[in-house]
Amino acid sequence: MSKKLPKLVVILPCYNEEEILPTTIKTMKSLLSSLIKDKKISPNSQICMVNDGSLDTTWEIIQKTCKKDKLFAGIKLSRNFGHQSTIIAGMYSIEADLYVTIDADLQDNPDCITEMLNEINNGADIVYGIRKSRKTDSFFKRGTAHLYYKLLKLFGVNILYNHADYRMMSKRAVETLKQFPERNLFLRATVPLLGFKTANVYYDRTPRTAGETKYPLNKMLALAWNGVSSFSIVPLRIVTFLGIFICFLSVLFLIYLYYRWSYRGTVVGWASLVTIITIFSGVQLLSLGIIGEYIAKIFVEAKKRPLFIVDEKINIQRDKNDESNSI
């Protein structure tokens, strides 16, 4: 009996991608058509473009493409939910045996999907796409990225170096991922928690050929902090040890003041005293800010608001027993 070919769905999160999307559509159609022709995946495989509240003509391009070609599927979210939620929306809204998540700009080499399929056939449930190097990045971005990965490792966060969100997952892995209901999403650290057999494929990242990056510095910093605060309590422990250290310094300072008062009767140094008070106040406010960030995360988790809300679907094939379109 011949082995059943797996249905593969490629998830493309899209946000204001009108300039690059036509090129991406041609590239991905050629790749999947080739895999179907070589009988590596099922003819029912699809490319699912998820529109994350784009303000340009991205959704119109998706609609036009899906109406012409059943190889493509489209999902329109009711508003902008963010990159991580968009990936989840794509995986949870369509039925498949294998899922690939890759950014719509295709800076991550889509040809690696063939290698990923080979690793899946060798028994892996999750295959990570990992950049070989960061030669194409600026000196600042390369340096900050290296520092970030070092800090995450220091804080005990399990994350793969130079891996973003380019990966292939089996249906079993995606179904298990649904058991993680947190609202503060950071898939780069959540997926390794699944514990299934993994494999890596390596590629060179290419420059963006059109449009602008959707991850400017402020979004990168927000994602970085979300990764740290969602998977590590080390910052809270640092606050605790910092408080103990400041208390110790305060005791030393009191001993010093008593010594000066005993021998000289007065204690001079208004400037130094104000400086010390200012430093301590700054440390206290910083500590309260860190604690507040964790409390805010608890607040978000407690409300259990949906990760995404689907406004419209095109060419989506799902089982009858699948859950609703908002998680």
Buried (B, 14 or more C-beta within 10 A) or exposed (E): EEEEBBBBBBBBBBBBBBBBBEBBBEEBBEBBEEBBEEEBBBEBBBBBBBBBBBEBBBBEBBBBBBEEBEBBBBBBBEEBBBBBBBBBBBBBBBBBBBBBBBBBBBBBBBEBBBBBBEBBEEEBBBBBBBBEEBEEBEEEEBEBBBEBBEBBEEBEBEBBEBBBBBBBBBBEBBEBBEEEEEBBBBBBBBBBEBEBBBBBBBBEBEEBEEBEEBEEEEEBEEBBEBBBBBBBEBBBEEBEEBEEEBEEEEEEBEEEEEEBEEEEEEBEEEEEEEEBEEEBEEBBEEBEEBEEBBEEBEEEBEEEEBBBBBBBBBBBEBEEEEEEBBB
